[in-house]
Amino acid sequence: MTEQTALADKRDGGGKPDSAVVRDALGVGVAVGLSGFAFGVTSAGSGLTLLQTCALSLLVFTGASQFALVGALAAGGNPLTAAAGAFFLGVRNAFYGLRLSQLLALPRAVRPFAAQWVIDETAAVALAQPTRRGVRIGFAATGLSLYVLWNLTTLLGALGAEAIGDTDAWGLDAAGPAVFLALLAPMLRTGVERAVAGLAVLLGLGLLPVLPAGVPVLVAALAAPVVLWAQGRGAREGDR
Amino acid sequence: MSVWIAIGVTALGCYVVKLVGLLVPAGALERPLVKRLAALLPVALLAALTAQQTFADGQELVIDARAAGLAAAAVALVLRAPFLLVVAAAVVVTAGVRALGG
């Protein structure tokens, strides 16, 4: 989409008061920000120190990658294999950035600072706004509220985990996979997504006993190109 | 030490991909195939991670209290419960099943 058509699309949506945008942004920022508790607890329960846990939320600041990394490290994965899985999960943020970049129209000097906030939630709120002003307010309000809360709750969660000791007894080891499932569910819109998910589950579980920790997840990522290829082939066969 | 290496590499990698999105000219990554792949990659990773963190114990596959917790989360998702409630359902049910000796 070129910048001009993007703006035309946005104008069609009409105006929306700034306060309504901020309200939407805070709703998402607070709800998701609170789930930093789950990350802090999971990370501390996986054996990371308080400093390591907080460093992840401050520096990585993209939830799925953080959960994936501590999960892989807890399973005894090699640090680079663990980081690779977390990195591939973070790649989607580049595509949010691409769309946000056109709508936010930030000066180049500001972009390195805005970049850390380019994640699922800020993109979801910002891209839903009808005007450039709305997009900017939505992005900033979601980013700020989420960044502050996510880091605060990470710290509290990690401290809490140290205080309660055995986090598994409290069922907190189920928080990580539940977060993944909650992120995954809205993505399963068509048969293609479901086929990718199904194949990835088979690969991830089937290879787990035979490959080193962390590697099966990377192999499971191949489900995406494999299903796309099969789908393209099927479409070509259909044309004939 | 190796944990810090993993944190450093992840932090750097994740920041760079965020920045790349904001810096590259529009259209560079807009090829339909690239966009499709980028949308499907998280689906594959999240599905594999959900399954592994539910059924893996080290390198063994097991069915334990976590499976019940995840089933509760799935029910909550079907009922369109908010994000935090979905996670809470998984945690509470897993803890409950464990307390009952599951």
Interface residues (C-beta under 8 A of the other chain):
Chain A: M1 T2 E3 A31 V32 L34 S35 A38 L48 Q52 A55 L56 L59 V60 F61 T62 A64 S65 F67 A68 L69 G71 L73 A75 G76 P79 L80 A82 A83 G85 A86 F87 F88 L89 G90 V91 R92 N93 A94 F95 Y96 G97 L98 L100 S101 Q102 L106 R108 R111 P112 A114 A115 Q116 V118 I119 D168 A169 W170 G171 L172 D173 A174 A175 G176 P177 A178 V179 F180 L181 A182 L183 L184 A185 M187 L188 V192 E193 V196 A197 G198 L199 A200 V201 L203 G204 L205 L208 P209 A213 P216 V217 A220 A221 L222 A223 A224 P225 V227 L228
Chain B: S2 V3 W4 I5 A6 I7 V9 T10 A11 G13 C14 Y15 V17 K18 L19 V20 G21 L22 L23 V24 A26 L29 E30 L33 K35 R36 L37 A38 A39 L40 L41 P42 V43 A44 L45 L46 A47 A48 L49 T50 A51 Q52 Q53 T54 F55 A56 G58 Q59 E60 L61 A65 R66 G69 L70 A73 A74 L77 P82 F83 L84 V86 V87 A89 A90 V91 V92 V93 T94 A95 G96 R98
